[in-house]
Structure formats: C-alpha cells, structure tokens
Amino acid sequence: WKSRFIQPSPLRTSSRTFFGNDSRLLQTQKLRPASFHEMSCHASSQLPKKEIPMSAIIGGGRIGLALSEMDPAHSFLIGRGETVPAGHKGPIYVCTRNDDLDDILKITPLECRENLVFLQNGMLQPWLEERHLEKNTQALIYFAVPAKGAKPEDGGLTAVWGKWADEFARRLGKAGIKCDVIGDKFTFDRIMIEKLLWISVFLLLSGRYNQPVGVIATQHRQLVE
C-alpha cells in the first residue's frame, strides 16, 4: 500500500507541511492561540525501562518506511500480499489509505487486531465501532515525510491515545519528533475534530481559489477564521 496522508501543520506556528497527493511543501502562518492543544494533553516520549516490543508496520510508503527507520531493531515491514504473523504481541502500525482498512483486517489474525494502531486522517469512529475496534490506539500525525527515505519534519502537534500510545511516542522520540500522549478519549476526539476541520477548511478554500495552503492562510485569513 502506498501511504498518502494529508498532514496539516499546526495553526499556531508557521511550519512546513506535506499537503495532498502532489507532495508540495507549503507554509502556513499563525492562526490561533497556542493554548488549546497544550491544555488538552500531557507529553510523554519515553517508556519506563522495560522490554521494547517488536512492531509490525503495514505499508512501505513514506510514513511506514519512516516509522521503520526510527527503530529498525524493533520493526518489520508487512508489504502487499503478506500477513501479520499469528500471535504477534506488539503494535501493528497501519500506514495505508483509509480505503485499504478492510483489507488490513483480512490479513490480521483475530487475536492480533487489538494491537492495530490507526494513523489515518478523518473520523474513523463509525468504522471502528462497527468492527469492535473503538478501543484501538489512534494517532494524529503532524509530521511530514517529503519523500521515501527522507528525514521526517516535525510539526509539533502529533498526538496519540490508547494501549500503544507510550510506545508510539517513544518511537517518534528517537527521530526527534514531539508526540503528546493523551490520557482520555474525549480530549483526543476533540483534537481529532480540530484536525479534521483544518483539513476540510483548507482543502475547500485551496480548491475554490486554486491556491496552495500557505497563500490561503495569508491572503484569505478572514475566510479561514
């Protein structure tokens, strides 16, 4: 699967962003106070000293490869045509498009599905609830990978909730990427909605005016607000 995520930069600071399918790196400007996200979560980038689990990574695109290279000693990639090993105990990072998710379940043994970690944009709740996966770990990605094998560029607002939250934050920390571990689902959902609104507003205005996000943020700020 080819990972193609829309990863908006934080609105509170200017930063580079991987945006859409054309792999453009764009600039956004300060659009809101910094307090909303900080008030919503607490930071964690390291696990207590204990055995680090082996992680399966589904999808060898930009995101999947980047996650693997952050900790190659505790990672293995699962490509097209392969399946998750039966009895796998560690996290299983799903680095694919949303429309591949049903296929991911088909290659994941039933006893391993609670370890699936979903990194997709959008509100996955209805899909997760229908498949009894609503308690699975989810992450909101705010870092860019311009090309396969390139060094990730941190946007500073990545957040994660669930069983494997601390392990995901530890992995990102090895690449110098800030990741906030969210302790309650209500707070995480609120941050998820914020990101979904960001994507929806900027994609709509970018299409309407045929301009990149950086231009929308600076020249059409009144529409964004």
Disulfide bonds with the S-S distance in Angstrom:
none
